[in-house]
Structures are given as structure tokens and as C-alpha cells.
Amino acid sequence: MPSQKLELNGITTVHSSGEFIFTSGPTSDGPPWSIPGKEMTMSMLKVIEVLAESDKSFDDAAQNAVTQASASVRNVKSVYIKEMNAAVENGRITSYRVNAKVSFLLDNQSAG
């Protein structure tokens, strides 16, 4: 496979066999992830861990985690399901449980 070059804001990479390899550094215009003439903003999020359950499904348990978190914090933006497990009685699932990481935007922040 022939090599392919990619240049982005002063960084040149060479692509061969599925990998990009760093070959030259950024110019004095700024870091490689900056875009000339555009200010980069970053929002600050906080993550909390919530345990929730449902007798219906894992999806419902995840929604319960978001609902529980939303009762205490504002600006919930995402949920990551860290663990899932279920309680079983007499060979049947009786409840679905999730350990969820819920992220929310701190006050006075914009979703940039």
C-alpha cells in the first residue's frame, strides 16, 4: 500500500498500513489542534455515579439513573453505563440494575 500524507495546521503525518505516523511538528501558529483565527472553548462537566434498578429492563434502569440524577443536578448531558447486572429468583430475572456515570454541565458553562 502506498503511503498517504496528511497535513493539518502544520503537522505532517504519513499513513501506511493503517497507521498515521508523526513526522514533523507544528508551525509557530499554535498547537496542532488549534484553528487559526478561531478561539477554542472547552466546557467543564462533572461526573457522578448513580446506581439504579428497574423490574422491566436495562434500558428502563438506565432511564431511572438519569431521572434520579436530574432530580439533584441540572444540565445532564450524557450517561455511560459502567456495569449491568440482574437479580434472579427461581430461574427468572426479577430486577435489572445499572451502575451509571452521569455527566452534567456545571453552571455558567456553555455546551461548546
Biopython code that builds the backbone (N, CA, C, O; Angstrom):
import numpy as np
from Bio.PDB.StructureBuilder import StructureBuilder

atoms = [
    (1, "MET", "N", (0.849, -1.176, 0.000)),
    (1, "MET", "CA", (0.000, 0.000, 0.000)),
    (1, "MET", "C", (0.893, 1.237, 0.000)),
    (1, "MET", "O", (1.798, 1.341, 0.827)),
    (2, "PRO", "N", (0.650, 2.185, -0.922)),
    (2, "PRO", "CA", (1.466, 3.398, -0.945)),
    (2, "PRO", "C", (1.161, 4.279, 0.256)),
    (2, "PRO", "O", (0.053, 4.256, 0.792)),
    (3, "SER", "N", (2.153, 5.054, 0.671)),
    (3, "SER", "CA", (1.983, 5.968, 1.801)),
    (3, "SER", "C", (1.094, 7.132, 1.410)),
    (3, "SER", "O", (1.107, 7.577, 0.262)),
    (4, "GLN", "N", (0.318, 7.627, 2.374)),
    (4, "GLN", "CA", (-0.507, 8.807, 2.170)),
    (4, "GLN", "C", (-0.074, 9.846, 3.169)),
    (4, "GLN", "O", (0.203, 9.524, 4.325)),
    (5, "LYS", "N", (-0.009, 11.118, 2.732)),
    (5, "LYS", "CA", (0.368, 12.214, 3.617)),
    (5, "LYS", "C", (-0.873, 12.992, 4.011)),
    (5, "LYS", "O", (-1.791, 13.182, 3.212)),
    (6, "LEU", "N", (-0.882, 13.436, 5.251)),
    (6, "LEU", "CA", (-1.956, 14.285, 5.751)),
    (6, "LEU", "C", (-1.312, 15.449, 6.469)),
    (6, "LEU", "O", (-0.483, 15.250, 7.358)),
    (7, "GLU", "N", (-1.683, 16.668, 6.095)),
    (7, "GLU", "CA", (-1.157, 17.836, 6.791)),
    (7, "GLU", "C", (-2.322, 18.595, 7.392)),
    (7, "GLU", "O", (-3.291, 18.918, 6.705)),
    (8, "LEU", "N", (-2.219, 18.878, 8.692)),
    (8, "LEU", "CA", (-3.254, 19.603, 9.401)),
    (8, "LEU", "C", (-2.589, 20.630, 10.287)),
    (8, "LEU", "O", (-1.943, 20.282, 11.275)),
    (9, "ASN", "N", (-2.744, 21.898, 9.939)),
    (9, "ASN", "CA", (-2.227, 23.008, 10.737)),
    (9, "ASN", "C", (-0.755, 22.834, 11.102)),
    (9, "ASN", "O", (-0.362, 22.994, 12.258)),
    (10, "GLY", "N", (0.036, 22.509, 10.110)),
    (10, "GLY", "CA", (1.477, 22.453, 10.327)),
    (10, "GLY", "C", (2.017, 21.110, 10.761)),
    (10, "GLY", "O", (3.231, 20.978, 10.921)),
    (11, "ILE", "N", (1.185, 20.112, 10.960)),
    (11, "ILE", "CA", (1.675, 18.783, 11.321)),
    (11, "ILE", "C", (1.512, 17.890, 10.105)),
    (11, "ILE", "O", (0.439, 17.817, 9.507)),
    (12, "THR", "N", (2.569, 17.228, 9.757)),
    (12, "THR", "CA", (2.522, 16.292, 8.647)),
    (12, "THR", "C", (2.582, 14.884, 9.208)),
    (12, "THR", "O", (3.443, 14.570, 10.029)),
    (13, "THR", "N", (1.668, 14.041, 8.765)),
    (13, "THR", "CA", (1.699, 12.638, 9.152)),
    (13, "THR", "C", (1.767, 11.797, 7.893)),
    (13, "THR", "O", (1.304, 12.210, 6.830)),
    (14, "VAL", "N", (2.333, 10.641, 8.017)),
    (14, "VAL", "CA", (2.419, 9.713, 6.896)),
    (14, "VAL", "C", (1.594, 8.494, 7.267)),
    (14, "VAL", "O", (1.756, 7.919, 8.343)),
    (15, "HIS", "N", (0.706, 8.111, 6.360)),
    (15, "HIS", "CA", (-0.161, 6.971, 6.602)),
    (15, "HIS", "C", (0.314, 5.810, 5.751)),
    (15, "HIS", "O", (0.406, 5.915, 4.528)),
    (16, "SER", "N", (0.611, 4.713, 6.402)),
    (16, "SER", "CA", (0.932, 3.493, 5.672)),
    (16, "SER", "C", (0.507, 2.317, 6.527)),
    (16, "SER", "O", (0.706, 2.330, 7.742)),
    (17, "SER", "N", (-0.056, 1.336, 5.930)),
    (17, "SER", "CA", (-0.529, 0.117, 6.601)),
    (17, "SER", "C", (-1.409, 0.403, 7.819)),
    (17, "SER", "O", (-1.233, -0.203, 8.875)),
    (18, "GLY", "N", (-2.364, 1.337, 7.661)),
    (18, "GLY", "CA", (-3.357, 1.555, 8.687)),
    (18, "GLY", "C", (-2.968, 2.441, 9.850)),
    (18, "GLY", "O", (-3.762, 2.580, 10.780)),
    (19, "GLU", "N", (-1.783, 3.053, 9.855)),
    (19, "GLU", "CA", (-1.367, 3.892, 10.980)),
    (19, "GLU", "C", (-0.893, 5.244, 10.473)),
    (19, "GLU", "O", (-0.295, 5.350, 9.402)),
    (20, "PHE", "N", (-1.170, 6.278, 11.265)),
    (20, "PHE", "CA", (-0.587, 7.580, 10.988)),
    (20, "PHE", "C", (0.638, 7.725, 11.872)),
    (20, "PHE", "O", (0.590, 7.447, 13.070)),
    (21, "ILE", "N", (1.722, 8.157, 11.280)),
    (21, "ILE", "CA", (2.987, 8.302, 11.996)),
    (21, "ILE", "C", (3.357, 9.777, 11.992)),
    (21, "ILE", "O", (3.379, 10.409, 10.936)),
    (22, "PHE", "N", (3.646, 10.325, 13.155)),
    (22, "PHE", "CA", (4.043, 11.717, 13.304)),
    (22, "PHE", "C", (5.413, 11.919, 12.645)),
    (22, "PHE", "O", (6.369, 11.220, 12.980)),
    (23, "THR", "N", (5.511, 12.873, 11.707)),
    (23, "THR", "CA", (6.790, 13.081, 11.035)),
    (23, "THR", "C", (7.339, 14.488, 11.165)),
    (23, "THR", "O", (8.551, 14.672, 11.046)),
    (24, "SER", "N", (6.507, 15.487, 11.404)),
    (24, "SER", "CA", (7.035, 16.833, 11.615)),
    (24, "SER", "C", (6.090, 17.621, 12.500)),
    (24, "SER", "O", (4.882, 17.382, 12.500)),
    (25, "GLY", "N", (6.641, 18.566, 13.259)),
    (25, "GLY", "CA", (5.875, 19.271, 14.282)),
    (25, "GLY", "C", (5.083, 20.436, 13.759)),
    (25, "GLY", "O", (5.113, 20.749, 12.569)),
    (26, "PRO", "N", (4.365, 21.083, 14.670)),
    (26, "PRO", "CA", (3.539, 22.223, 14.295)),
    (26, "PRO", "C", (4.383, 23.445, 13.976)),
    (26, "PRO", "O", (5.540, 23.559, 14.381)),
    (27, "THR", "N", (3.774, 24.338, 13.250)),
    (27, "THR", "CA", (4.438, 25.603, 12.964)),
    (27, "THR", "C", (4.276, 26.517, 14.173)),
    (27, "THR", "O", (3.686, 26.116, 15.176)),
    (28, "SER", "N", (4.782, 27.718, 14.090)),
    (28, "SER", "CA", (4.677, 28.652, 15.215)),
    (28, "SER", "C", (3.283, 29.266, 15.317)),
    (28, "SER", "O", (3.066, 30.136, 16.160)),
    (29, "ASP", "N", (2.326, 28.838, 14.478)),
    (29, "ASP", "CA", (0.964, 29.378, 14.508)),
    (29, "ASP", "C", (0.170, 28.901, 15.709)),
    (29, "ASP", "O", (-0.911, 29.432, 15.964)),
    (30, "GLY", "N", (0.652, 27.931, 16.451)),
    (30, "GLY", "CA", (-0.082, 27.427, 17.607)),
    (30, "GLY", "C", (-0.013, 25.925, 17.671)),
    (30, "GLY", "O", (0.641, 25.288, 16.845)),
    (31, "PRO", "N", (-0.693, 25.350, 18.659)),
    (31, "PRO", "CA", (-0.662, 23.901, 18.798)),
    (31, "PRO", "C", (-1.362, 23.220, 17.628)),
    (31, "PRO", "O", (-2.136, 23.863, 16.918)),
    (32, "PRO", "N", (-1.109, 21.949, 17.419)),
    (32, "PRO", "CA", (-1.651, 21.263, 16.251)),
    (32, "PRO", "C", (-3.163, 21.181, 16.229)),
    (32, "PRO", "O", (-3.749, 21.015, 15.159)),
    (33, "TRP", "N", (-3.819, 21.294, 17.386)),
    (33, "TRP", "CA", (-5.269, 21.187, 17.409)),
    (33, "TRP", "C", (-5.950, 22.534, 17.270)),
    (33, "TRP", "O", (-7.179, 22.600, 17.239)),
    (34, "SER", "N", (-5.176, 23.619, 17.186)),
    (34, "SER", "CA", (-5.794, 24.941, 17.068)),
    (34, "SER", "C", (-6.165, 25.230, 15.628)),
    (34, "SER", "O", (-5.573, 24.684, 14.697)),
    (35, "ILE", "N", (-7.139, 26.084, 15.458)),
    (35, "ILE", "CA", (-7.541, 26.532, 14.139)),
    (35, "ILE", "C", (-7.248, 28.019, 14.083)),
    (35, "ILE", "O", (-7.802, 28.788, 14.869)),
    (36, "PRO", "N", (-6.374, 28.443, 13.155)),
    (36, "PRO", "CA", (-6.010, 29.859, 13.097)),
    (36, "PRO", "C", (-7.246, 30.749, 12.983)),
    (36, "PRO", "O", (-8.132, 30.499, 12.165)),
    (37, "GLY", "N", (-7.293, 31.799, 13.821)),
    (37, "GLY", "CA", (-8.390, 32.751, 13.775)),
    (37, "GLY", "C", (-9.633, 32.314, 14.534)),
    (37, "GLY", "O", (-10.618, 33.052, 14.562)),
    (38, "LYS", "N", (-9.617, 31.142, 15.148)),
    (38, "LYS", "CA", (-10.784, 30.677, 15.885)),
    (38, "LYS", "C", (-10.370, 30.324, 17.310)),
    (38, "LYS", "O", (-9.455, 29.531, 17.529)),
    (39, "GLU", "N", (-11.067, 30.935, 18.281)),
    (39, "GLU", "CA", (-10.765, 30.666, 19.686)),
    (39, "GLU", "C", (-11.395, 29.330, 20.084)),
    (39, "GLU", "O", (-12.557, 29.062, 19.776)),
    (40, "MET", "N", (-10.621, 28.508, 20.766)),
    (40, "MET", "CA", (-11.119, 27.207, 21.202)),
    (40, "MET", "C", (-11.683, 27.331, 22.613)),
    (40, "MET", "O", (-11.011, 27.844, 23.509)),
    (41, "THR", "N", (-12.927, 26.859, 22.817)),
    (41, "THR", "CA", (-13.526, 26.885, 24.142)),
    (41, "THR", "C", (-13.791, 25.450, 24.580)),
    (41, "THR", "O", (-14.029, 24.566, 23.757)),
    (42, "MET", "N", (-13.745, 25.241, 25.878)),
    (42, "MET", "CA", (-13.987, 23.915, 26.408)),
    (42, "MET", "C", (-14.941, 24.031, 27.580)),
    (42, "MET", "O", (-14.734, 24.848, 28.476)),
    (43, "SER", "N", (-15.982, 23.218, 27.577)),
    (43, "SER", "CA", (-16.931, 23.201, 28.676)),
    (43, "SER", "C", (-16.402, 22.325, 29.794)),
    (43, "SER", "O", (-15.633, 21.392, 29.560)),
    (44, "MET", "N", (-16.822, 22.634, 31.007)),
    (44, "MET", "CA", (-16.425, 21.823, 32.141)),
    (44, "MET", "C", (-17.629, 21.007, 32.592)),
    (44, "MET", "O", (-18.678, 21.555, 32.930)),
    (45, "LEU", "N", (-17.460, 19.687, 32.591)),
    (45, "LEU", "CA", (-18.501, 18.772, 33.020)),
    (45, "LEU", "C", (-18.087, 18.092, 34.307)),
    (45, "LEU", "O", (-16.898, 17.954, 34.594)),
    (46, "LYS", "N", (-19.057, 17.674, 35.068)),
    (46, "LYS", "CA", (-18.801, 16.881, 36.273)),
    (46, "LYS", "C", (-19.478, 15.535, 36.066)),
    (46, "LYS", "O", (-20.508, 15.448, 35.398)),
    (47, "VAL", "N", (-18.900, 14.485, 36.640)),
    (47, "VAL", "CA", (-19.446, 13.140, 36.503)),
    (47, "VAL", "C", (-19.793, 12.607, 37.887)),
    (47, "VAL", "O", (-18.989, 12.677, 38.817)),
    (48, "ILE", "N", (-20.998, 12.077, 38.003)),
    (48, "ILE", "CA", (-21.412, 11.413, 39.237)),
    (48, "ILE", "C", (-21.773, 9.969, 38.903)),
    (48, "ILE", "O", (-22.125, 9.649, 37.768)),
    (49, "GLU", "N", (-21.680, 9.111, 39.901)),
    (49, "GLU", "CA", (-22.021, 7.709, 39.706)),
    (49, "GLU", "C", (-23.361, 7.449, 40.377)),
    (49, "GLU", "O", (-23.570, 7.827, 41.530)),
    (50, "VAL", "N", (-24.269, 6.800, 39.653)),
    (50, "VAL", "CA", (-25.617, 6.555, 40.137)),
    (50, "VAL", "C", (-25.942, 5.070, 39.979)),
    (50, "VAL", "O", (-25.695, 4.485, 38.925)),
    (51, "LEU", "N", (-26.491, 4.470, 41.024)),
    (51, "LEU", "CA", (-26.979, 3.096, 40.961)),
    (51, "LEU", "C", (-28.489, 3.160, 40.801)),
    (51, "LEU", "O", (-29.164, 3.886, 41.531)),
    (52, "ALA", "N", (-29.024, 2.401, 39.846)),
    (52, "ALA", "CA", (-30.466, 2.418, 39.623)),
    (52, "ALA", "C", (-30.928, 1.028, 39.220)),
    (52, "ALA", "O", (-30.139, 0.208, 38.750)),
    (53, "GLU", "N", (-32.229, 0.772, 39.411)),
    (53, "GLU", "CA", (-32.767, -0.523, 39.013)),
    (53, "GLU", "C", (-34.167, -0.384, 38.457)),
    (53, "GLU", "O", (-34.821, 0.648, 38.608)),
    (54, "SER", "N", (-34.607, -1.446, 37.811)),
    (54, "SER", "CA", (-35.941, -1.498, 37.229)),
    (54, "SER", "C", (-36.389, -2.956, 37.215)),
    (54, "SER", "O", (-35.563, -3.866, 37.148)),
    (55, "ASP", "N", (-37.686, -3.170, 37.276)),
    (55, "ASP", "CA", (-38.186, -4.542, 37.126)),
    (55, "ASP", "C", (-38.569, -4.828, 35.680)),
    (55, "ASP", "O", (-39.075, -5.909, 35.377)),
    (56, "LYS", "N", (-38.327, -3.848, 34.759)),
    (56, "LYS", "CA", (-38.710, -4.005, 33.348)),
    (56, "LYS", "C", (-37.549, -4.381, 32.438)),
    (56, "LYS", "O", (-37.607, -5.387, 31.731)),
    (57, "SER", "N", (-36.462, -3.545, 32.459)),
    (57, "SER", "CA", (-35.362, -3.759, 31.505)),
    (57, "SER", "C", (-34.132, -2.949, 31.919)),
    (57, "SER", "O", (-34.202, -2.089, 32.798)),
    (58, "PHE", "N", (-32.996, -3.246, 31.259)),
    (58, "PHE", "CA", (-31.790, -2.448, 31.480)),
    (58, "PHE", "C", (-31.991, -1.026, 30.968)),
    (58, "PHE", "O", (-31.506, -0.073, 31.578)),
    (59, "ASP", "N", (-32.703, -0.876, 29.848)),
    (59, "ASP", "CA", (-32.991, 0.463, 29.322)),
    (59, "ASP", "C", (-33.767, 1.294, 30.342)),
    (59, "ASP", "O", (-33.471, 2.469, 30.555)),
    (60, "ASP", "N", (-34.747, 0.679, 30.957)),
    (60, "ASP", "CA", (-35.542, 1.383, 31.956)),
    (60, "ASP", "C", (-34.703, 1.723, 33.183)),
    (60, "ASP", "O", (-34.874, 2.788, 33.777)),
    (61, "ALA", "N", (-33.796, 0.823, 33.567)),
    (61, "ALA", "CA", (-32.895, 1.100, 34.695)),
    (61, "ALA", "C", (-31.986, 2.286, 34.368)),
    (61, "ALA", "O", (-31.737, 3.131, 35.228)),
    (62, "ALA", "N", (-31.485, 2.353, 33.120)),
    (62, "ALA", "CA", (-30.644, 3.484, 32.713)),
    (62, "ALA", "C", (-31.442, 4.783, 32.753)),
    (62, "ALA", "O", (-30.939, 5.812, 33.203)),
    (63, "GLN", "N", (-32.687, 4.733, 32.280)),
    (63, "GLN", "CA", (-33.536, 5.933, 32.340)),
    (63, "GLN", "C", (-33.783, 6.344, 33.780)),
    (63, "GLN", "O", (-33.817, 7.536, 34.087)),
    (64, "ASN", "N", (-33.956, 5.371, 34.668)),
    (64, "ASN", "CA", (-34.143, 5.684, 36.087)),
    (64, "ASN", "C", (-32.906, 6.366, 36.670)),
    (64, "ASN", "O", (-33.029, 7.256, 37.512)),
    (65, "ALA", "N", (-31.715, 5.954, 36.226)),
    (65, "ALA", "CA", (-30.481, 6.602, 36.684)),
    (65, "ALA", "C", (-30.458, 8.065, 36.259)),
    (65, "ALA", "O", (-30.108, 8.936, 37.054)),
    (66, "VAL", "N", (-30.829, 8.341, 35.009)),
    (66, "VAL", "CA", (-30.865, 9.715, 34.515)),
    (66, "VAL", "C", (-31.933, 10.521, 35.259)),
    (66, "VAL", "O", (-31.706, 11.679, 35.610)),
    (67, "THR", "N", (-33.079, 9.917, 35.497)),
    (67, "THR", "CA", (-34.157, 10.595, 36.226)),
    (67, "THR", "C", (-33.727, 10.929, 37.649)),
    (67, "THR", "O", (-33.983, 12.028, 38.140)),
    (68, "GLN", "N", (-33.066, 9.964, 38.317)),
    (68, "GLN", "CA", (-32.569, 10.207, 39.678)),
    (68, "GLN", "C", (-31.550, 11.342, 39.692)),
    (68, "GLN", "O", (-31.616, 12.230, 40.542)),
    (69, "ALA", "N", (-30.610, 11.311, 38.751)),
    (69, "ALA", "CA", (-29.585, 12.357, 38.701)),
    (69, "ALA", "C", (-30.213, 13.717, 38.406)),
    (69, "ALA", "O", (-29.830, 14.724, 39.000)),
    (70, "SER", "N", (-31.173, 13.743, 37.492)),
    (70, "SER", "CA", (-31.815, 15.006, 37.111)),
    (70, "SER", "C", (-32.601, 15.627, 38.256)),
    (70, "SER", "O", (-32.855, 16.832, 38.245)),
    (71, "ALA", "N", (-32.987, 14.831, 39.237)),
    (71, "ALA", "CA", (-33.693, 15.365, 40.399)),
    (71, "ALA", "C", (-32.752, 16.152, 41.309)),
    (71, "ALA", "O", (-33.202, 16.984, 42.097)),
    (72, "SER", "N", (-31.437, 15.891, 41.204)),
    (72, "SER", "CA", (-30.453, 16.547, 42.071)),
    (72, "SER", "C", (-29.580, 17.576, 41.368)),
    (72, "SER", "O", (-29.128, 18.537, 41.991)),
    (73, "VAL", "N", (-29.341, 17.382, 40.077)),
    (73, "VAL", "CA", (-28.456, 18.286, 39.339)),
    (73, "VAL", "C", (-29.139, 18.755, 38.060)),
    (73, "VAL", "O", (-30.058, 18.114, 37.550)),
    (74, "ARG", "N", (-28.662, 19.897, 37.554)),
    (74, "ARG", "CA", (-29.181, 20.444, 36.296)),
    (74, "ARG", "C", (-28.223, 20.116, 35.158)),
    (74, "ARG", "O", (-27.086, 19.707, 35.392)),
    (75, "ASN", "N", (-28.680, 20.294, 33.950)),
    (75, "ASN", "CA", (-27.854, 20.220, 32.737)),
    (75, "ASN", "C", (-27.213, 18.852, 32.506)),
    (75, "ASN", "O", (-26.048, 18.778, 32.115)),
    (76, "VAL", "N", (-27.954, 17.770, 32.740)),
    (76, "VAL", "CA", (-27.429, 16.429, 32.451)),
    (76, "VAL", "C", (-27.213, 16.309, 30.949)),
    (76, "VAL", "O", (-28.110, 16.615, 30.163)),
    (77, "LYS", "N", (-26.011, 15.861, 30.545)),
    (77, "LYS", "CA", (-25.645, 15.809, 29.135)),
    (77, "LYS", "C", (-25.444, 14.399, 28.594)),
    (77, "LYS", "O", (-25.652, 14.163, 27.404)),
    (78, "SER", "N", (-25.038, 13.447, 29.454)),
    (78, "SER", "CA", (-24.820, 12.092, 28.949)),
    (78, "SER", "C", (-24.816, 11.093, 30.085)),
    (78, "SER", "O", (-24.696, 11.447, 31.258)),
    (79, "VAL", "N", (-24.951, 9.826, 29.700)),
    (79, "VAL", "CA", (-24.889, 8.738, 30.666)),
    (79, "VAL", "C", (-24.040, 7.628, 30.060)),
    (79, "VAL", "O", (-24.176, 7.297, 28.882)),
    (80, "TYR", "N", (-23.165, 7.061, 30.880)),
    (80, "TYR", "CA", (-22.320, 5.941, 30.487)),
    (80, "TYR", "C", (-22.652, 4.793, 31.430)),
    (80, "TYR", "O", (-22.530, 4.935, 32.646)),
    (81, "ILE", "N", (-23.064, 3.677, 30.890)),
    (81, "ILE", "CA", (-23.403, 2.527, 31.725)),
    (81, "ILE", "C", (-22.121, 1.748, 31.995)),
    (81, "ILE", "O", (-21.565, 1.107, 31.103)),
    (82, "LYS", "N", (-21.671, 1.817, 33.226)),
    (82, "LYS", "CA", (-20.414, 1.189, 33.635)),
    (82, "LYS", "C", (-20.591, -0.309, 33.862)),
    (82, "LYS", "O", (-19.755, -1.107, 33.439)),
    (83, "GLU", "N", (-21.675, -0.687, 34.526)),
    (83, "GLU", "CA", (-21.950, -2.095, 34.815)),
    (83, "GLU", "C", (-23.443, -2.365, 34.708)),
    (83, "GLU", "O", (-24.269, -1.485, 34.947)),
    (84, "MET", "N", (-23.773, -3.601, 34.343)),
    (84, "MET", "CA", (-25.156, -4.050, 34.338)),
    (84, "MET", "C", (-25.194, -5.400, 35.047)),
    (84, "MET", "O", (-24.315, -6.237, 34.840)),
    (85, "ASN", "N", (-26.205, -5.612, 35.878)),
    (85, "ASN", "CA", (-26.405, -6.926, 36.462)),
    (85, "ASN", "C", (-27.887, -7.100, 36.750)),
    (85, "ASN", "O", (-28.658, -6.140, 36.729)),
    (86, "ALA", "N", (-28.267, -8.326, 37.016)),
    (86, "ALA", "CA", (-29.673, -8.619, 37.244)),
    (86, "ALA", "C", (-29.812, -9.558, 38.435)),
    (86, "ALA", "O", (-28.959, -10.412, 38.675)),
    (87, "ALA", "N", (-30.901, -9.383, 39.174)),
    (87, "ALA", "CA", (-31.231, -10.295, 40.266)),
    (87, "ALA", "C", (-32.119, -11.400, 39.703)),
    (87, "ALA", "O", (-33.004, -11.138, 38.888)),
    (88, "VAL", "N", (-31.880, -12.633, 40.141)),
    (88, "VAL", "CA", (-32.621, -13.783, 39.627)),
    (88, "VAL", "C", (-33.247, -14.553, 40.789)),
    (88, "VAL", "O", (-32.598, -14.811, 41.803)),
    (89, "GLU", "N", (-34.503, -14.909, 40.626)),
    (89, "GLU", "CA", (-35.199, -15.769, 41.589)),
    (89, "GLU", "C", (-35.957, -16.838, 40.816)),
    (89, "GLU", "O", (-36.666, -16.540, 39.854)),
    (90, "ASN", "N", (-35.802, -18.078, 41.245)),
    (90, "ASN", "CA", (-36.496, -19.209, 40.606)),
    (90, "ASN", "C", (-36.290, -19.253, 39.091)),
    (90, "ASN", "O", (-37.211, -19.557, 38.333)),
    (91, "GLY", "N", (-35.065, -18.944, 38.668)),
    (91, "GLY", "CA", (-34.736, -19.027, 37.245)),
    (91, "GLY", "C", (-35.264, -17.888, 36.395)),
    (91, "GLY", "O", (-35.218, -17.972, 35.168)),
    (92, "ARG", "N", (-35.763, -16.832, 37.006)),
    (92, "ARG", "CA", (-36.290, -15.684, 36.254)),
    (92, "ARG", "C", (-35.667, -14.398, 36.766)),
    (92, "ARG", "O", (-35.405, -14.260, 37.961)),
    (93, "ILE", "N", (-35.432, -13.462, 35.866)),
    (93, "ILE", "CA", (-34.895, -12.161, 36.260)),
    (93, "ILE", "C", (-35.996, -11.371, 36.951)),
    (93, "ILE", "O", (-37.098, -11.207, 36.427)),
    (94, "THR", "N", (-35.666, -10.890, 38.138)),
    (94, "THR", "CA", (-36.659, -10.120, 38.906)),
    (94, "THR", "C", (-36.370, -8.627, 38.908)),
    (94, "THR", "O", (-37.284, -7.823, 39.094)),
    (95, "SER", "N", (-35.091, -8.235, 38.699)),
    (95, "SER", "CA", (-34.787, -6.805, 38.591)),
    (95, "SER", "C", (-33.491, -6.606, 37.809)),
    (95, "SER", "O", (-32.573, -7.425, 37.860)),
    (96, "TYR", "N", (-33.451, -5.506, 37.098)),
    (96, "TYR", "CA", (-32.298, -5.123, 36.283)),
    (96, "TYR", "C", (-31.626, -3.941, 36.969)),
    (96, "TYR", "O", (-32.293, -2.991, 37.378)),
    (97, "ARG", "N", (-30.303, -4.004, 37.094)),
    (97, "ARG", "CA", (-29.567, -2.952, 37.798)),
    (97, "ARG", "C", (-28.454, -2.409, 36.926)),
    (97, "ARG", "O", (-27.814, -3.143, 36.174)),
    (98, "VAL", "N", (-28.236, -1.107, 37.041)),
    (98, "VAL", "CA", (-27.121, -0.475, 36.320)),
    (98, "VAL", "C", (-26.324, 0.393, 37.277)),
    (98, "VAL", "O", (-26.860, 0.975, 38.220)),
    (99, "ASN", "N", (-25.046, 0.460, 37.012)),
    (99, "ASN", "CA", (-24.147, 1.415, 37.654)),
    (99, "ASN", "C", (-23.814, 2.400, 36.541)),
    (99, "ASN", "O", (-23.102, 2.054, 35.598)),
    (100, "ALA", "N", (-24.321, 3.617, 36.643)),
    (100, "ALA", "CA", (-24.205, 4.588, 35.556)),
    (100, "ALA", "C", (-23.352, 5.780, 35.962)),
    (100, "ALA", "O", (-23.402, 6.230, 37.106)),
    (101, "LYS", "N", (-22.572, 6.284, 35.016)),
    (101, "LYS", "CA", (-21.844, 7.535, 35.207)),
    (101, "LYS", "C", (-22.596, 8.602, 34.418)),
    (101, "LYS", "O", (-22.708, 8.536, 33.194)),
    (102, "VAL", "N", (-23.099, 9.569, 35.143)),
    (102, "VAL", "CA", (-23.905, 10.631, 34.540)),
    (102, "VAL", "C", (-23.082, 11.910, 34.529)),
    (102, "VAL", "O", (-22.568, 12.326, 35.567)),
    (103, "SER", "N", (-22.953, 12.534, 33.368)),
    (103, "SER", "CA", (-22.200, 13.786, 33.286)),
    (103, "SER", "C", (-23.162, 14.950, 33.107)),
    (103, "SER", "O", (-24.182, 14.845, 32.426)),
    (104, "PHE", "N", (-22.804, 16.064, 33.741)),
    (104, "PHE", "CA", (-23.634, 17.259, 33.626)),
    (104, "PHE", "C", (-22.757, 18.484, 33.524)),
    (104, "PHE", "O", (-21.637, 18.519, 34.034)),
    (105, "LEU", "N", (-23.290, 19.489, 32.854)),
    (105, "LEU", "CA", (-22.604, 20.750, 32.634)),
    (105, "LEU", "C", (-22.685, 21.591, 33.896)),
    (105, "LEU", "O", (-23.766, 21.773, 34.456)),
    (106, "LEU", "N", (-21.546, 22.107, 34.347)),
    (106, "LEU", "CA", (-21.554, 22.973, 35.526)),
    (106, "LEU", "C", (-22.219, 24.302, 35.185)),
    (106, "LEU", "O", (-22.220, 24.720, 34.028)),
    (107, "ASP", "N", (-22.787, 24.966, 36.194)),
    (107, "ASP", "CA", (-23.426, 26.260, 35.984)),
    (107, "ASP", "C", (-22.427, 27.242, 35.358)),
    (107, "ASP", "O", (-21.218, 27.136, 35.567)),
    (108, "ASN", "N", (-22.954, 28.190, 34.593)),
    (108, "ASN", "CA", (-22.167, 29.225, 33.904)),
    (108, "ASN", "C", (-21.222, 28.642, 32.864)),
    (108, "ASN", "O", (-20.187, 29.241, 32.571)),
    (109, "GLN", "N", (-21.555, 27.496, 32.305)),
    (109, "GLN", "CA", (-20.788, 26.884, 31.232)),
    (109, "GLN", "C", (-21.683, 26.762, 30.021)),
    (109, "GLN", "O", (-22.900, 26.626, 30.146)),
    (110, "SER", "N", (-21.075, 26.812, 28.842)),
    (110, "SER", "CA", (-21.855, 26.603, 27.629)),
    (110, "SER", "C", (-21.429, 25.283, 27.013)),
    (110, "SER", "O", (-20.283, 24.862, 27.170)),
    (111, "ALA", "N", (-22.331, 24.640, 26.323)),
    (111, "ALA", "CA", (-22.024, 23.358, 25.675)),
    (111, "ALA", "C", (-21.288, 23.646, 24.379)),
    (111, "ALA", "O", (-21.876, 23.547, 23.302)),
    (112, "GLY", "N", (-20.003, 24.003, 24.464)),
    (112, "GLY", "CA", (-19.221, 24.385, 23.309)),
    (112, "GLY", "C", (-18.591, 23.242, 22.704)),
    (112, "GLY", "O", (-17.885, 23.383, 21.706)),
]
sb = StructureBuilder()
sb.init_structure("model")
sb.init_model(0)
sb.init_chain("A")
sb.init_seg("    ")
for serial, (resi, resn, name, xyz) in enumerate(atoms, 1):
    if name == "N":
        sb.init_residue(resn, " ", resi, " ")
    sb.init_atom(name, np.array(xyz, "f"), 0.0, 1.0, " ", f" {name:<3s}", serial, name[0])
structure = sb.get_structure()
